[in-house]
């Protein structure tokens, strides 16, 4: 009986020969690409960015897998959406094929396998012929025992000379056994590449603590990386021979080669940065001077990381061991993001230097926003500081002991406040100037009111939400305040400061913000004396606060402002390609009750058979402050505005509870009006049934109304509106054919922007399609509830972009 032994892609057949004592194996190579890889290629989808002026999303083709003789692979495309780059959409699985199609596919696979086997054999023949020619002269005079005549591979000529048969035997056995063994040995050495991502070496500590750049850990990590790189480079040389017998192993070798190239490039960038940081010229320099000296190294690192990102894109994720795969995907994102960030830093170097006061000192108005008393840009402005920055270092901080109200007596302007603020003050003043959710607009008002109150002109305005202080203390540690019998920590900072400036301050001196004035120099002292680890943590916390809009910046220098907005630090109301929703709350005269409010938002989108889109937003607000201090045991009076696509039509509004008219105060006749307030209110009209104000602002239609919630109670308000466009695109669009959708199809996208400082405890978005349509592609945050409904949910997730393509 024939004996067979199968090893991956190599089959060794040992035929029984009665007339001989020696048996020579006949080798058959099976060369077949992994079906899993083919399926992965068919499911590759991504979003790309389009210019803002391009209104209609279009589709651009992706490279598809090479077609086989029998099977034509499915086409794949990039689905592009203007101005946004969310995660790649998910492909919705198609229904199973019929039994007939399955049978035909099986026959096709068998045919392709035979062709690939023949091709592999022919390639092997050419390789061995070349190999034999190189060693023939060295072995020409050697005699070997006779072997039975045999045929090696289809299309091989019969070997008549005994020594040639022997050489072929040795070559084949060497190629089959020695090469793979050497490859696996090298692969074991190259395993250090993947262990780098698993935290089994000092690079992991370096990622967690960038301050480790100055330690010996970095040098050790580079040596580990170089050892793995050398092994992988030697292994890559064998990818050609190994591919004859195992395409999977060959693919892993190639992916490993790209990975080691990427890591090596990253290490080169790190080595260059390390050398730059150790430059003696950096000693005793101000922060902006250090940044200017590091710019060449940063530009070089950005270029190398771009190369590394390109290498990573060539790696097939299925070639990465499964236990490292998620880390690999994360590393890919980190390298790409870091490359882009460094490029932006170098591109905007002049703006950054100006922001740090490199050539001349800059003066900034810093406002502290209490998010427990929510206002459009993040919170009520109870206190502020005047900060002077010279070459990146803080030289002076001034915090008035009376806070924002210290400016009331010196304010020379008398301006009519926005209508909802007439509950607290019909005269618009500094502490209420952050009325617009677009921070750039509110910041200009703050700077104007500050100057009209006797303050100096400033180079910019920086808003800091109260929660940022907890992040700061988490990095620098607790701060004792013995004269107040308290130690501030990240856990108690907001509540303790609120108590000190609202309740426990000396009523005779009437300096409620003196606590903040005493706290500021102690924070500054800790910042100046921070070691490398703390400094690194501070940078991380600052970047997090800028990303979540807990810190927002506006600058009078157009170049600096352009840079700020390119990084997303400007707190602007965003543009959206289609649907948009931003809910903006304003606590007016209800103390610090937003700290005890629980908010849930349910956003339902219904697309009708004719393409008309209707949105229903249901908001639930629960007041949990019935057993709390006097600051939170009053009703929460909330003026809420819904920013939606310009031209949207209000259909219904219910559940709103406006305050009684007698608590509003009328402005004096001699007060002047503000142009931006007039622009947002002059075209406003009111819905007769609900009293909802309908106006426009920041390129959006705005619906505004009141929600009043008493302690221990829950308020539910709902608003329904129709979008100014339909879901279905014009019939002459060709993008549906590019997607392989022969019948009618449409694209829908939604951008949800979160108000700075707002805590949303639960948010659910659901999209219902017409009955004749089903989803073909979804962005990752969407999931199927049923065949016609998609849902996205989360808690405090920040801004969110979702989209889908639906077809018949």
Helices and strands as residue ranges (DSSP letters): E 3-7, E 10-14, E 26-29, H 35-42, E 46-50, E 59-61, E 77-82, E 90-91, H 99-136, G 137-139, H 162-173, I 174-178, H 179-190, H 192-196, H 202-208, G 210-214, H 216-236, H 239-243, H 247-277, G 280-282, H 287-313, G 317-319, H 322-347, H 349-355, E 362-370, E 380-390, E 393-398, G 403-410, E 415-416, G 419-423, E 427-428, G 430-432, H 439-452, E 460-465, H 467-476, E 479-481, G 482-484, E 486-488, H 493-502, H 514-528, H 532-547, E 551-555, H 558-566, E 579-587, G 593-596, E 597-607, E 612-623, E 636-645, E 649-654, G 661-663, H 675-681, E 685-686, E 693-697, E 700-709, E 714-726, H 735-738, E 745-753, E 762-768, E 774-778, E 783-786, E 789-794, E 800-807
